Amino acid sequence: MSKADEEVDSFTLSDETRNKIIRTHDHTHDRDHVSFDEDSLFVITQNILNRAIQIIDKVVQGSSGHVEKYNEKNPHNPNFKAPLCKLKSISSMLSCKKPGVGIAKDTAFSILEKLSGYKWEAKAVVTLAAFAYDFGDFWLFADRFESDTLVNQFALLKNVPQLIKKGELQKHGQEIRDVSSLIKKTMNVIAIFDEFEKLSRPYTTKDIPELQSAFDSIQEDAYWTIVTIAAISTKISILTCDMPDQKPYDIAPYAHHIQSIFSKHEKNLHVCKAKADEIVAFNKISKMFSTRTEILVAFKELIFFTRERVEPLFNGSTNKSENIDVVRGKNLLLFFSTIDITKEDIKLVKSVYEKAKEEENYIIVWVPIVEEWSEDLWSKIDHQRVQFEMPWYIVQQRKSSVAGIRYIKQEWKFKDKPILVKINPLSEVKDKNAIYTINRFGVDALFDEKVDESNWFTSVIIKDSDLETWINEGKYIFFYGGEDKLWIQLFEENLHTFKKIVNINIEIFHVGKTEEGVEDHGIIERFWKDIQECLTNKTEKLQFDHVTQDIKKLLSYKKKAWAVLIKGSTLITLGHGSAMLEVLKDVQIWEEAVKAKDFDFEAFFKVQISEASKKLPHCYEFNLPIHVGDAVTTMDCPECHGSMATEIIYKCCPTANAHH
C-alpha cells in the first residue's frame, strides 16, 4: 500500500470502529449535558481562537503592537460557569502526544469516553475549548511578550520564544499558517453542528427529514473533529518543543478530511434551512387564509413567497402586463392546473369568465403549477395563450413558491387535474372545489351564496335520454340498486302493484343496468364515486345539513339494497331497501290512505318510510377514500405490488354492540 493509499485509508471508518464510537456514548452514566451551556462555551472558545489567529497573522507577518478585540461576541448566558475540571482534564489528554493518525484516534476515543454523557456536538465543543485553554494562553503571551515582565515569565514556561523568534518564524511560518487554517475549518464544522442543534429546537425530524441524516452523521463527524483537534495539538507541541530529531508532521490530510465534512454538512444545512423557511412560509399562508387578510397580501404570499420582486400579471384580454395590485379588493377565482390544459378545461373557464364579467369585483387568474420553470415552458404558455385565446389573467413568474405549491396541493387537494378555488376579498375561501359546483349545479351557482341543493341527486345520476325527459316532465321516478338480487326482484314486483293502488305514473330506473338488462359495474362505480364526491364537498365546506345526512345515508346502503324517490329534479325521500320494501308491501294502509280527501302522496310516503326505518335494526357503514399524505401508512397489493387505495370505514351497528 502506497503512502497516499494509507492516508486515504486512515480517514475511512470500518463498521467495527463506527460501533465503537457509538458505544462511547452513554446517557445513563453522566448527565452533565442537562445543565451544560454549550452555546456560551462555544462563543467564548470562538472569541479566544479568533483572537489567537489574529495574533498569529500579526506575528508571522512581523508586525508590532498589540492586537485589539475584534468582533467578539458575548456569551449567551452572562452567568456562565465553565466546566473547568473537564477542560483541564481534556487539555492534559491533548498535550504532548506523539504524531500519527493512530495516536490521534486513540486520544479521541479517550476523550469520547470522558465525555460520554454529553451530546455529540457538545463533545466537540468541550474538546475545542480544552484546546483553546492552552492555545489561547500561548498566543496571548506571544502578543504581550515584550511589554509585560510577568507575561514574559509565563511565556518562557510556555516556550513562546522557541516559536516566535525570527529564525523559527521564517522556518515554520507556513506550518503555523496551516495550523491557523485548520483551526478555522474545525471551528466552522462545529459551528454547523451548532446550527443543526438550533434547528432541532423548533423543528423535528418529521418536519425536516434531512435533520435525521445530519444527526446520524454528526456522531461520526464529532469523532473526526476531535481527532483533528488532537492532531493540531500535537503539531503545536512539535513546533514549540525543542526536539531536533522529530520527524515532520503533515496535517494536510486532516485539513482535507475536515473540509469534506464541512462541505457535506453545509449542503445539508442549506436544504434544512430551505425546508424551515418553507414551513414558516406555509404556516404564514395558512394563517392568512384562516383569518381575515386583504386578498392582495395573501395572494402575494401564496404565489410569490417572500421575494422582493413580484412579477406583474398578464391580462389576456388586453395582451398587456398589469401590476399585481389589480387583485386588491376583488373576489378571486384561482384556476390551478399543470401546463397541459385541454380544450375542455378552457371551455369551462371561459364559461366562468363570461359569467364573471356580469358580476361585480370578480377576476379569474390562471396559476400554472410548475415546480421548475424553463424558457421552453414559458414558450408553451405563450403558445397556449394565443391558441386558446385566454382573456383572463395569467401569473408570470420565473421561480415557483415551494410553500405555495405545497399549500395548494395539501389544503386544496390539487393533484394533476385542474381545480378552481373561489376566494373573497378578505381571503376567505368560499369554494375549494368550484369545478364540482359548476358541474353539479351550473355556472350560476358559483356566484350564488345560497345554492339550491335539492337537486343534488339528479346531478350525479347517469346521463340518459329517457331520464332527462322524465325529469323535465316532473315525473316521479324510483331509482334503486344494490347487491341483493332477491330484494331487487321483490322490489320490482311489489312496485308494480303499488303503482296501481296509488294510481300515480311512477317511472323506475335500475342504477347500473343497461337497456339490454346487463349490469355495468363501470356505471355503478362512477355513480358511487360521484356520491362520495358530494359528501367530500359538503364536509370540506363544513356544511352539515339535511342534504349531508341524506348523502351519508345513501352511502351507508351502498353494499346492500337501496331506493330513492324523486319528482322532477327534487329528491322526495330515500331509504334502506328493507324499509322501502315494507312500505310498498303494506297494501291495506295505502288503499285506506288513497281514499282520504286530503291524501298527499309525498307527505304520506315520507311518514311511512320514516316509521318503517325505525322498526328495522340499523347497521350503517360507508367508506371514504383518504387523500394522499393523510394516511397513517400505505400498503402494497400482494398480487400486483401496486400501491393500494386507502379508505376510512365509518360504521354504526348498535344492535351488534359496535363502536359508534
Secondary structure, 3 states (H helix, E strand, C coil): CCHHHHHHHHCCCCHHHHHHHHHCCCCCCCCHHHCCCHHHHHHHHHHHHHHHHHHHHHHHHCCCCCCCCCCCCCCCCCCCCCCHHHHHHHHHHHCCCCCCHHHHHHHHHHHHHHCCCCCHHHHHHHHHHHHHHHHHHHHHHHHHCCCCHHHHHHHHHCCHHHHHCHHHHHHHHHHHHHHHHHHHHHHHHHHHHHHHHHHCCCCCCCCCCHHHHHHHHHHHHHHHHHHHHHHHHHHHHHHHCCCCCCCCCCCHHHHHHHHHHHHHHHHHHHHHHHHHHHHHHHHHHHHHHHCCCCHHHHHHHHHHCCCCCCCCEEECCCCEEECHHHHCCCEEEEEEECCCCCHHHHHHHHHHHHHHHHCCCEEEEEEECCCCCCHHHHHHHHHHHHHHCCCCEEECCCCCCHHHHHHHHHHCCCCCCCEEEEECCCCCEEECCHHHHHHHHCHHHHCCCCCCCCCCCCCCCCCCHHHHHHHHCCCEEEEEEECCHHHHHHHHHHHHHHHHHHCCCEEEEECCECCCCCECHHHHHHHHHHHHHHHHHHHHCCCCCHHHHHHHHHHHCCCCEEEEEEECCEEEEEEEHHHHHHHHHCHHHHHHHHHCCCCCHHHHHHHHHHHHHHHCCCCEEEEEECCCCCCCCCCECCCCCCECCCEEEEEECHHHCCCC
